[in-house]
């Protein structure tokens, strides 16, 4: 019996509003045309000219198809995978026919051959994008995600429960609220992390987590929240912010003896959402706890899974502060 349950993840079409998907489609079609030119043109000196002629025929329907798919991407994603593929191929065929009718006198192939080439090229690109998606399959990433969820540090749970026990007699209401926060936190950690969630829900989760840590660490932890410009309706992968805040407190506040300032800043800039988390940093000394990049690597992989090349995660030291920055495309709830 497997130790980690692998839930099937339904296939869906690639997001044609994603820059990485568009770039792969453009490069893929041009590479296929170049390979076809190399095989069909025996004289290497004429290869470039033959390729330019082919490009004049396939680039207009390619660009027009990608533009239309970009416009209807949210609607297209609602279809089952194979129905969506059929619609994509149909779009390509329509623009290919239109291009052939306009430039037919320059096209060496007949209409039927043009349709066959267009359909086979579209199917090949869709197959490649499907393989690329499977390479970062959520079913495989789920094991890493659940490993991250299961690794919530035991000392956090034990110390939090001890803090609650100390509160039960003299502040029972605060103890009850803390237990509710703990229950909500663990409920989120055990939930399905393969779906996008609202930024408002992620912020609520990390605020509850910070409240629990505040109870444990008292005045040693000082939280600063800069959320006035945060787009609460933005969608992002679940459990992206909590591990970053956990790392900031664990590595930046707990090892010190003074007050540790942790900053959480979230804002929208145009069609991008920026997240910045900062914590104190000092030069590691012998015997000090070492940083663990497991959370960062996991989050980076999941951001690529959901947003491809449109997501960015960077971390580094600036002066006496360690910062982690995430940048993702703004997407509201469909």
Beta strands, then each sheet from edge to edge (+ up, - down):
strand 1: 196-198
strand 2: 221-226
strand 3: 235-237
strand 4: 260-269
strand 5: 272-280
strand 6: 312-318
strand 7: 321-329
sheet 1: 1+ 3-
sheet 2: 2+ 4+ 5- 7+ 6-
end
